[in-house]
Amino acid sequence: MNIKYLYVFFFTFIFSVNQSLQQKKRLKSRIRQEQFQGKQFILMVYVVLKRHYPNFNELLCSIPDHRKRSGYEVAELIMAGLSMFIFKRGSRNQADLGVNAAFEKNYAVVFGMRIPLMDTVDCFLRKLAPEELEKLKQVFVKQLIEKKVLEKWKYIFRYLVAVDGTGLCSYDDEPYKGCPHRTSKNGKTTWQAYALEAKLVGANGFCISLVSCWLENSENIDEKQDCELKAFSRLAGALKKAYPRLPVLLLADGLYANQTFFGVCRKNDWRFIVTFKDGNLKTVWQEIELLRPLHPGQKLSRVKEKNPVSGWLSEQLQYINDMDYEKYKLHWVEYKAFYDKKEPHERFSHLSDIKMDKNNAWEISHYGRLRWCIENEGFNTQKNGGYNLEHKFSRKNLGAKKNYYELLQIAHLVNQLVEKLLHIKEQLDDCKVTLIALWEDMMACMRNQPIDNHELKKILEEYKQLRY
């Protein structure tokens, strides 16, 4: 009996100790989570602006003022527009509703400015030339490049630049002259604002806008509508003009596997990896099918990992070099992934002007797939991650619409510089908090908790270097 009681006592003791440890662990996690939420993110936005852009206010003041009478400084108007996207308010109305007395005080402490109503900002943006904010965005990016913040995500000493277009918002009536339109089989015509982007991407999820180009129809009704391929030539010219010495490795989808794209890349001394879909460039596909069995040594395989549900992941790769297409030399690579099945779970095919071997073929296929970043971390995040890209911030004024779009791109850049910090990513994983929830906490903090200059000085001293 004594032994039985001893066993009961022992297991009860072990159970109570385990419960106590679990409670302490949960308490520590909750404390870390509470410390991490809200205020820390605001303070890190401040640190990022001070460390990466010590001349931030001067850059905003460089925007020309077209007004005859001014109640607010230009920097205050631009910052208010940026803050709408930095705080992910989603609309001008929500941005105004989020401001109370405590918010105004904290905003003045963090950014050193007053915050105007968004209607005042809108009046300014309606007459501001969109080229000014495009230049401002490029200055922000160039400062990061000069400081080698993005150096880590180069491949063959070149920055990865993904190209893709997206629809922003649609209309039942023509919102402005030159807006692209589409007529359905039922005869209904809809108009859609459409932008083409060149974004610098990285394996850590960076997706930073370099140059933006809008699709706009000519006033000549006899001309065909503007399209993404036409806009690419303009985008490429703007990219080369803005970053004349930037070493670029261009990533693009299957739409761009054509002579025009290859020619632009050669002219600008850019390398490329482009998705190669079945049916594109039929003569090239015919040559690939003929050469496949003749190059067994260029077919590689490896086992990567085991999935508890799907089983072992095995990967296969085949590449073929030096295929002639018109006046270009093309190199092809195809990647397949199998989960214990005969049919491939994934299949990706790419063309490149980079010659391949057993070592770099895997890398070229991998970097070609990073084009997804412009769709996922780029457009999808801006549409569904709180920025509300598809919202009509200015319904019928094209100039204002472009300006809001540029402000969104700059704000997204600033937020990425916070979100991708190593210690922030670690804390996000530890606390298991979504970015949208964190931004809600940040707004709650701005509206309810005081922020003083002492806190700003302290955290600025703490983070003298920012690591990604």
N, C-alpha and C positions, 0 to 999 in steps of 0.2 A: 504493500500500500504506500509506504514511504517513497519507494522508487517511482510509483505512478505519480504521486503528488509532485515529486521532484521534476519529472518530465513535463507535467502540466505547467509548473512554475517556470521552467526553462523556456518552453515554447511561447508562453505568454509574455515573458520578458523580451524574447527576441522579436516577437510581433510588435510589442509596444515601442521598442527602440526603432524598428523599421518604420513604423508609422510616424514617429517623431522626426526621423531623418527626412521622410517624404514631405512632411509639413514644412520643415525648415527649407527644403529645396524649393517648394512651391512659393514660400514666402519670399525667398531671395529672388526667384524669377519674377515675382510680381513687383518687388521693389525695383529691380533692374528695368522692368517694363515701364513702370511709372516714371522713373528717372529719365528713361529714353524718350518718352512721348513728349510731343508738343514743344516745350521750350528748347530742348537740345537741338531740334531740327531748325528752329528759327535762328539760334545762335550759330549753327553750322552754315546756314545761308549767309550770315554776316561774315563768317570767317572766309568762306569761299570767295566772296566778292572782294574782301580786303586782300587776300593772298594772291589771287589770280588777276584781279583788276584794281590795283591801288589807285588808278586814275578813273575809276568808275563814274564819279560825278562829272568829271571833265568830259568824258565820252558822251554822256547824255546831254551835256550843255552844248556839244558841238553840232547838234541838230539845229538847222536854221529856223528862225522864228518868223513866220509869215504874217503874224497878227499886227494890227495897228494899236490895239489896246491889250494889255496883258495884266491879269490878276495873279497868275501863277507863272513860275519859271518853266521854261521848256523841259528842264530835267524833271520837274515835279509831275508834269503831264505824262512824260514818257515812262517814268517810274510807276505811276498809277496804272498805266496800261500793262506794264510788265507784271505788277503785283497781282492783277486780276488772274493771270495765268500761273504765276509762281504759287499763289495760294489756291489755285485750282477752283475758282469760283464758278466757272462755266458760262457766265453771262454778265453783262453790264449791270443788270438789275440785282443779281445775287452779290456782286462785288459791292454795290452801295449798301445793301441790306446787312452785310457783314461788318460794317464800320460802326463802332460806337465810340464813346469818349476814351475808354481804356485802349481801344485799338489805335486811335489817333496818336495817343501818347507813346505807345510802344513802337508804332510805325516811325514816329519822329526820332526816337532813340536809336532804332536799328538802322534806318536809312537816312536820317538827318534831313527829312523833307516833310512838307505838308502833303495831305492826300486830298485831291479834288474829287468832285462827283464825276462819274463816268460820262455823263452828258457833256461836261466841259472837255473831257479828253476826246470824246467823239467829234466835237466841233473842230478841234485842232487836227485830228487825224484825217478828216475829210478833205482838208486842203494841203496836207503835207505830202510832198512827192515820195512815193514808195521807195524810190532809189536811195533815199537818205537812210531809212532803217535797214535796207539791204546792205549798205556800206557799213553801218554800225554792227550788224551781225558778223560781217566778214572781219572787222577789226577784233571782235571778241574771239573769233576762231584763230586769227593770226597770232594773237598774243599767247594762246595756248600752244600753238605750234612753235613759236619762238622760244618759249620756256621748256619745250620738249616734254610737255605733259602727256602728249599722245604718241610719243616715240615708241613706246612699249608695244604698240599694236600694228607696227609695220610688218610687211612681208617683202622679202628681197629688197629691203630699203625703200619701200614704197608704201604710201598710205592707201588703205582700202577705201574706195569710194563707190558706193552703191547708187544706181540710178533707177528711179521708178516714178510713176505718176499716180495720183489719187484724186477722186472726186471729193469735193468739199461739201457742197450743199446744192439741192435741186430746187427748181421753181416751176410753177405752172404757167407763168407769164415771163416774158423776157425782162430780166432785171436791169440789164445794161447792154449797150450796143457791143456786138462782138462776142457775146456769151455763147459757147458751144451748145448745140441743141441736138435732140434725137427724137425721131418720130417712130412710134410703135406700130405694130401691124394693125391695130385698131384705129390708127390715124391720130392718136394723141401725141402732141409735141411737148417735150419737157426740156428745160434748160438746166445746165449744170456748170457750176464753177469748177475748174479743173486745174491742178498745179502739177508741174514736173519738178522733181527734186534730185539734187546730188548731195548725198549725205555721207560723211565720214563715219565708218563703222569699225567696231573692234570686237574681239572675242569676249570681252567682259560685258558686252551689251551696250557700249557707247553707240549712239546714232545721232550725229551732230550735223545740222544743216549747213552746207557750204554755200550753195547757190540755189535760188528758186526761180522758176520760169512758169508763166501762166499761159494757158492755151486761150488764144483770142482770135476770132475770125476777122478776116479782112472786110473792109467796107465794100469791096467789090463783090457783088452778089454772084458773079460768074465764077469766082474762084471757089475751089473746094474748101471744106471746113478745115480748120487747123486740127492737127492730130499729134500724138505723142512723138512720132518719129520726126515730124517737122520741127517740133519744139526742141527735140534733142540737139539739133544743130545749133540753135540759139543758146541752149543751156551749155553746150560744150564751149562755145565762144566766150560766154560770160565766165565760165569756170577758169578757162585759160587766162583771160584778162585779169580776173581777180587774184588768181594764184599762179602767176606765170612760171615760177620755178618749182612748184609743188610736184614731187615725184608721185605719180598716181598709178594705182592698179585698179582699173574700172571693173565693177561687178554689175552684171545686167541680166535680165530674164530673156526668154527665148525670142521675144519681139525684136531684139537688137542683133540677132545673128544674121547680119546682112552686110553688103559691101560698104554702105554708107558709114555704118558703125566702125568697121575695120579701118576705113580710110581716115576717119576723124581721129582714131587712136594713133595711127601711124603719123599723121600730120602733127599731132600735139606731143609726140614722144610719150604716149601712155601705153602701158601694158593692159591686157584685159583677160578676164575669165567670164564667159557668157554661157548661160544655160542653152543646151542644144536639144530641142524637142524633136520627137519623131515627126518626119514630114518636112522639116526645115532643110533647105539646101540639099535637095534630093541627090545631086551628084556626089556630094560629100558622104552622105549616108551609103550610097552605092559603093564608094571606095572603101569605107569602113567595113562593110560586110565582106568585101573581097579580101581585105587584109587581115581580118580577125584570125582566121586559122593559120596564117603565115607567121604570126608572132606569139607563139605559146609562151616564150620567155617573158613577155610583157603582160602576163596575166598573173596577178598577185592575190594572195589570200592570207587572212589572219583571224584568230579567235579573240574577241575583245572582252566580253563580259557575259555574266549569266544573269538573266532576268528570272525572278522566282515564278512568274506566270508564264512567260513565253519560252524560257529555256536559254540555251547558249546563243549568243549573237556572233555569227560568223560573217566576215566581210570579204567581198571580192572586188578586185579592181583590175581593169584592163585599160591600157593606153596605147595610142598609135601616134607616131610623130611624122612630121614633114609631109602633110597632105596638101596638094596644090588646089587652090580655089581662086580662079581669076589670077590676080597678081599678088596673092597673099599665101603665106605658109601658115597652115593651121595644125594644131596638135589637139588630139581628142583624148578624153578620159571618161570612163564610165564606172560608177560605184554602185554596188549592190549589197544589201544587208539581208541576212537570212536568220530567222528564229526557228531552227530545227524543222524547217519546211523546204519543200522543193522550190516553191515559188518565192521570189524575192519579196521581202517585207517593204523595202525601200529601193528605189532605183533613181540615180541621178546621172545625167550626161552633160558634159561641158566641153566647150571649145576654148582654146587659149592660144596666145602667141608665145607662151613660155614653153620651151622644149622640156620634155619630161624624162625622168629616169625612175629607177626603183625607189629612190629616196624621196623625191619631191612630188611624185604623182599623188600620193596620199594627201599631201599638204595642199596641192592645187585643188583637188576635189573638195577638201574641207573648206578652204577659203572661198571657193565658188559658192558653197552653200551658205556662207555668211551674208549673202545677199538678202536672206530672210530678215535680217535685222531691220532693214528699211521698212518692211511690212509689219513686223511684230513690235520691236522696240520703237520703231518710228511712227508710222501712220496709225497702227492699232492703239498704241499707247496714247497718242494725241487725240484719238476719237473716243476711246473708252476709259482712259485713265484719269479723267478729271479735267482735261484741257478743253474738251468739247469742241474739237476741230470742225465738226459739221454744223455748228450753230451759226446762224446768220447774225454776226455781231454788228454788221451794217448792211441792211437788206439790199439797197439798190445803188450804193455808192462804191464803185469798183476800187477807187483809190483808198478809201477807208478800209475796205475788205482786205486789200493787200497789206495794209499797214498792221491790221490786227493779226494777220497771218505771220508777218515778220516778228511781231512782238511775242507771239506764241512760240516761234522757233527759238528766240533768244531766251525766253523763260524756261523752255524745255532744256536748253543747254545748261543754264544755271542749276536747275533741279537735278540734272544728271550728275553734275560735278559734286553735288551733295550725296545723292543716292549711291553712287559708285565708289565712294570712299571705303577703304578696306574695313575700318572699324565700324562704320555704319552698316555695311553688309553683314558683318559678323553679329552685330547686335540685332539686326532684323531677323536673322536666322535663329538667334537665341530666344528672342521674345515672341517670335511667330506672329508678327503684326503686319498687316498689309499696308502698302504705301498710302492708299486712299484713307484708311483709318488714321494713319499718322498725320496726314494733312488736315483731317478734321480736328484732331487734337491740337495741331498747331494753330488753327483758327480759334479754337476755344481758349488756348493760352493767350493769344493776342488780344482777345476780347475780355479776359478775366484776370490774368496774372500780370503783375507789373514786371517790366524788364528795366534794369538800370545799367548805367555806363560801367559800373564796376564789374558786372558779369561779362560784358562785352570785352573789356580789357583782359580779364582773367582767361577767358577761352581763347582769345587771340594769342596770348602768351603760351598757352598749353599746346596749341596746334601751329607750330612754326613751319612745319612741313606737312603737306597733304599727300597721302599715298593712295594709289589706285591699283 
